[in-house]
């Protein structure tokens, strides 16, 4: 008689089993609101993928990780996945929706651009604009990494390079790179 595969795990263990891909599915006890099916791990249903192991078009095996959050328990699920990823050799690429359904790339790029625009708006009126500079560069970097692994053209606004000095040079760069939104 064949041994049954364990299907119910503690949350931390579930994230590690998903990452190892040693079986096709698993869930937490009780309502099973934290679960994985194949290469994707979810919180409270298929409408909220947390992360997905993905053979990217550029040839890398990457983990697409959500930037969304929702509730305290979903944040806990995301934390379990992030802790499991600490010792992973896989590249982690952040995006709004870690899926490859039709239209997802456009949705993810719209979300990156929306975040870029929000940070630029805050930066432009802030008494301490330096508070927003790291966030601005991180949004651009995340968008570039996503485009790289998906073999997509990098939008002009996301091509803003790291290392621009704070102050007037950064404000000038923001003006140039956010110009795309105003002209197209």
DRENNUDO-962271 format. One line per field, with one value per residue (C-alpha): residue number from 1; residue in three letters; x, y negated, z negated. Coordinates in Angstrom, 1 decimal. Layout:
i <- [NUM	...]
aa <- [ALA	...]
c1 <- [X	...]
c2 <- [Y	...]
c3 <- [Z	...]
END
This chain:
i <- [1	2	3	4	5	6	7	8	9	10	11	12	13	14	15	16	17	18	19	20	21	22	23	24	25	26	27	28	29	30	31	32	33	34	35	36	37	38	39	40	41	42	43	44	45	46	47	48	49	50	51	52	53	54	55	56	57	58	59	60	61	62	63	64	65	66	67	68	69	70	71	72	73	74	75	76	77	78	79	80	81	82	83	84	85	86	87	88	89	90	91	92	93	94	95	96	97	98	99	100	101	102	103	104	105	106	107	108	109	110	111	112	113	114	115	116	117	118	119	120	121	122	123	124	125	126	127	128	129	130	131	132	133	134	135	136	137	138	139	140	141	142	143	144	145	146	147	148	149	150	151	152	153	154	155	156	157	158	159	160	161	162	163	164	165	166	167	168	169	170	171	172	173	174	175	176	177	178	179	180	181	182	183	184]
aa <- [UNK	UNK	UNK	UNK	UNK	UNK	UNK	UNK	UNK	UNK	UNK	UNK	UNK	UNK	UNK	UNK	UNK	UNK	UNK	UNK	UNK	UNK	UNK	UNK	UNK	UNK	UNK	UNK	UNK	UNK	UNK	UNK	UNK	UNK	UNK	UNK	UNK	UNK	UNK	UNK	UNK	UNK	UNK	UNK	UNK	UNK	UNK	UNK	UNK	UNK	UNK	UNK	UNK	UNK	UNK	UNK	UNK	UNK	UNK	UNK	UNK	UNK	UNK	UNK	UNK	UNK	UNK	UNK	UNK	UNK	UNK	UNK	UNK	UNK	UNK	UNK	UNK	UNK	UNK	UNK	UNK	UNK	UNK	UNK	UNK	UNK	UNK	UNK	UNK	UNK	UNK	UNK	UNK	UNK	UNK	UNK	UNK	UNK	UNK	UNK	UNK	UNK	UNK	UNK	UNK	UNK	UNK	UNK	UNK	UNK	UNK	UNK	UNK	UNK	UNK	UNK	UNK	UNK	UNK	UNK	UNK	UNK	UNK	UNK	UNK	UNK	UNK	UNK	UNK	UNK	UNK	UNK	UNK	UNK	UNK	UNK	UNK	UNK	UNK	UNK	UNK	UNK	UNK	UNK	UNK	UNK	UNK	UNK	UNK	UNK	UNK	UNK	UNK	UNK	UNK	UNK	UNK	UNK	UNK	UNK	UNK	UNK	UNK	UNK	UNK	UNK	UNK	UNK	UNK	UNK	UNK	UNK	UNK	UNK	UNK	UNK	UNK	UNK	UNK	UNK	UNK	UNK	UNK	UNK]
c1 <- [0.0	1.4	2.1	-0.2	1.3	0.9	-1.5	-2.0	0.8	1.6	1.9	5.7	6.1	3.6	5.6	8.7	7.0	5.6	9.1	10.7	7.9	8.1	4.4	1.6	-0.6	-1.0	-2.9	-3.0	-5.3	-8.9	-10.3	-7.2	-7.1	-3.4	-2.7	-0.7	-1.7	1.2	3.5	1.4	0.7	-2.5	-4.1	-7.9	-8.5	-7.3	-8.1	-5.0	-1.9	1.0	3.8	4.5	7.5	7.9	10.0	10.4	10.8	14.4	15.1	15.4	13.4	12.1	9.6	7.0	6.1	3.1	3.5	-0.1	-1.4	-4.8	-5.6	-3.5	-3.8	-2.9	0.1	1.0	0.8	3.0	5.5	5.7	6.5	9.1	10.8	10.9	12.5	15.4	17.5	16.3	18.6	15.8	15.6	12.6	10.8	8.1	4.9	1.3	-0.1	2.1	0.3	0.8	-2.9	-3.7	-3.4	-1.3	1.8	-0.2	-1.9	1.4	3.0	0.0	0.4	4.1	3.4	0.7	3.0	5.7	3.3	2.1	5.7	6.7	3.7	4.6	8.3	7.4	5.6	7.4	9.3	11.8	11.7	14.6	12.0	10.6	13.8	14.5	10.9	11.0	14.2	12.8	9.6	11.7	14.1	11.2	9.6	12.9	13.4	9.9	10.4	13.8	12.5	9.4	11.4	9.3	10.4	11.2	9.0	10.9	9.7	11.1	14.5	15.4	18.9	19.9	22.5	21.1	22.1	19.4	18.2	18.1	19.6	17.0	14.1	15.3	15.5	12.0	10.7	12.3	11.3	7.8	7.2	6.0	2.9	2.1	2.8	1.5]
c2 <- [0.0	-3.4	-6.0	-9.0	-12.4	-14.9	-17.7	-19.8	-21.9	-24.6	-28.0	-28.2	-24.6	-25.1	-27.9	-25.7	-22.7	-25.0	-26.4	-23.0	-21.9	-18.4	-17.9	-19.5	-20.8	-21.6	-23.8	-24.9	-23.3	-24.4	-26.5	-26.0	-29.7	-29.5	-27.0	-26.2	-24.4	-23.6	-26.6	-29.2	-29.9	-31.7	-33.5	-33.1	-32.0	-32.0	-35.7	-36.5	-34.8	-35.6	-34.1	-31.9	-29.9	-30.7	-29.7	-33.3	-34.0	-35.1	-31.5	-32.1	-30.2	-33.2	-33.8	-36.4	-37.9	-40.2	-43.7	-43.8	-43.4	-43.0	-41.9	-41.0	-37.3	-37.7	-39.8	-36.9	-34.5	-36.8	-36.9	-33.1	-33.1	-35.8	-33.9	-30.7	-32.7	-33.9	-30.8	-30.4	-30.6	-31.8	-35.4	-37.1	-39.6	-41.8	-42.8	-43.5	-40.2	-37.2	-35.5	-35.0	-35.3	-37.3	-41.0	-40.6	-42.3	-45.4	-45.3	-45.0	-47.8	-50.0	-49.3	-50.1	-53.4	-54.3	-53.8	-55.8	-58.7	-58.7	-58.8	-61.6	-63.6	-63.2	-64.0	-67.2	-68.8	-67.3	-69.4	-66.4	-65.0	-62.6	-60.6	-59.4	-58.9	-55.4	-54.4	-56.0	-54.2	-50.9	-51.2	-51.9	-49.0	-46.6	-47.6	-47.1	-43.7	-42.6	-43.8	-42.0	-38.6	-38.9	-40.1	-43.3	-46.8	-48.9	-52.0	-55.3	-56.3	-53.0	-53.5	-56.2	-55.1	-54.5	-56.8	-60.2	-62.6	-64.0	-67.5	-69.5	-66.6	-64.2	-66.7	-67.3	-63.5	-63.0	-65.7	-64.1	-60.5	-61.3	-63.3	-60.2	-60.3	-63.8	-63.0	-59.5]
c3 <- [0.0	1.0	-1.7	-1.6	-1.0	-3.7	-2.6	-5.7	-7.1	-9.6	-7.7	-7.8	-6.7	-3.9	-2.3	-2.4	-0.8	1.9	2.6	2.8	5.2	3.6	4.1	6.2	3.4	-0.3	-2.7	-6.3	-8.8	-9.5	-6.6	-4.5	-3.7	-3.0	-0.3	2.8	6.0	8.4	8.8	7.1	3.4	2.4	-0.5	-0.8	2.8	6.3	6.5	4.3	5.5	3.2	5.3	8.3	9.4	13.0	16.0	17.3	21.0	20.4	19.3	15.6	13.0	10.9	8.2	9.0	5.6	5.0	3.8	2.7	-0.9	-2.2	-5.7	-8.8	-8.0	-4.4	-5.5	-7.8	-4.8	-2.7	-5.6	-5.7	-2.0	-2.4	-5.2	-3.1	-0.3	-2.5	-1.7	1.8	4.8	7.0	8.2	6.6	8.9	7.3	9.1	8.3	9.6	9.8	12.7	16.4	17.4	20.5	19.8	16.6	18.0	18.9	15.5	13.6	15.7	15.0	11.3	11.4	13.2	10.8	7.9	9.7	10.3	6.6	5.3	7.8	6.7	3.0	3.8	5.6	2.7	-0.2	-2.7	-2.9	0.6	-0.3	-2.2	1.2	3.2	2.2	2.8	6.3	7.2	5.9	8.0	11.1	10.3	9.7	13.0	14.9	13.3	14.2	17.8	18.0	16.9	19.1	22.1	22.3	23.3	20.3	20.2	20.3	16.8	15.4	17.1	14.6	13.4	9.9	8.4	9.5	6.8	4.5	4.9	8.2	10.3	9.1	9.6	13.2	13.8	12.4	14.7	17.8	16.9	15.9	19.1	20.8	18.7	19.9	23.6	24.1]
END
